[in-house]
């Protein structure tokens, strides 16, 4: 689990802002012979995103690519805002914050490559994955144990829930007997 300093920093987070490729997915673009794109998501990340929303944290997606797959999955999860086709991630983060009346310093931004650095420059917390680009890892407050698309987002969601003091309460709802 994260250090006391990181948990204290995370306690003030109001929005979890995520890149898609390399964070919510493994970063690979798989194309079929007919040109259709295939993308996989870790189901644990999805539950984590729903849990942080229950804790009052907004979930925002900012991705440089456009994909119907992303639109469908994020819509199914009920994320608060989706920006697709945005290479200007710092500008997109500023726009997202304005929509919710929050400051970028109250956001945790999770990205893995150079296009994410403009958002890193203004976000209050910066997180990446072990295979994130070296320059992104250098600027991150935290590098997850899990890889992108393989539970890294859930790892951060759990940290946020612990920092907000609601992890155990939410866990008990799942762990208690149904009667």
N, C-alpha and C positions, 0 to 999 in steps of 0.2 A: 504494500500500500504506500501511498505517497507520504512524504515527510510532513511534519507539522507545519512547516512554512508554506508548502504547497497547498495543504488542506485549508490553512487560514486564508491564503490568496483565493482559493476556489470558493470559499464561503460567500464571497460577494458577487459571484457570477450570476448574471441574469439571462444569458443566452449562450447556447452551445451552437457554434457555427462550424459547419463541416464542408470540406471539399468531398468530392465523390471518388474519382479515380485515384486509387492508391490509399484511400482512407476508408470509405464505405465499401469499396470493392478492392480486389487485389491489384488493380492498376493495369491489368491486361485487357486489351481490346480483342475480343474473339469474333471473327466474322465467318458466317457460313458461305457456302458456294453461291447462294442466292443474294448475298450481300447483307443479310440480316445480322445484327449485332447481338451477341450474347454477353450478359453481365451477371455475375452472381453476388449475392449479399449474404452476410452472416446473420442468421435469425436472432442471435444474441444481441447484436448491435441494435436491431429493431426494437427489441423489448427494452433495452437500455434507454433508447430515445423516448419511448412512451413513458418510462418510469421518471425520467427527469422532467418531462412535461407535467406529470402528476405533482412533482415537487415545485412547480411554478416556474420552471426554466423554459424559455422559448427555444425551439430547435429550428435552425435556419440552414439551408443548403445553398452553397455558392459553388458552381462548377463552370469550368471553361467550355465544356462540351455541351451539346444538346442531345437529349436522348429520351425517347418515349418510355424506355424502361425505367429511367430515373423518375420521370414524372409519375408513372404508375406506382412504383414502390414507395415513393415519398408521400404520395397522396393516400395510399393504403395505410401508411403509418400516421397520417394526420399531422405531418410537420407543419410548422407555422408559416414558413415562407420558403419558396424555391426560386433561386435565380440560376437560370441555365444560359450557356453561351456567353459567360462573362469572364473575360481574361483580366479585367480591371477589378480584381477582387477587393482591394482596399476601398475603391469607390463603391462597390456593391455592398461591402460591410457597412460603410457610412450610411448608405441609402436604407439598408435594412434596419439599422439602429434608429434612424429618423422615423421610420414607420412605427416602431414600438416605443419611441420616446426613451430610449436607453442610450448610454454612452458606450462607445467601442471599448473603453477600459473595463466595462462590466461584461465583456464577452470573452469566452474561451474559443479561440480559433484553432482548428485542427487541419493541417495541410501537410503536403509532402514534397513540393517542388517549387521552383522559382516563381511561378505565377502566384503562389500563396504569400510571398514575402511582403507584398504591399499591405495585405491584411495583418500579417504578423507585426508590422511596424506600428499599428494602432490598437491592436487587441490587448486586453489586460492580461490574458494568459495565452501562451503559444505552445501547442503540442504537436508532435509529429510521431511517426512510426520508425522502427529500427532501420527500415530500408528507404527512409526519406533521404532526399539529397543532402549531402554533407553540409551545405550552406544553410539549409533549413534546420538540420539537427543542431548546428552551432548556435542558432538563434532561439531554439526552443527552450521553454522552461522545463519541459518534461518530454522524454521519449518513452513511448509505451513499451511494454514487454511484448505484447501481441503485435502481429503484422497487420497491415491494412487489409480489410476484407476478411479478417480472421479473429475478430473480437477486440480489436484495438479501441473502437468506439465504446463498446460495453465497458472496457476497463476504465475509461474516462468518465462514463456515466456513473459507474459505481463510486468513483472518487468524488464526484459532485454530490451524490446522494449522502455519502459519509460526511462531507463538509457541511451539508445543510442539516445534518442531524436526523435524517429521515430513512436512512438505509435499513436499520433494524425494523422499524415500523412497517415499511413496505415488504420486507422479507417475511415478517410474521404473517402477513395476509396470505402469502403463498404457502407458508410452512404449517399453518394451523389446520387442524382437522376440519372436514367439511360440515360437521354437525354441531 
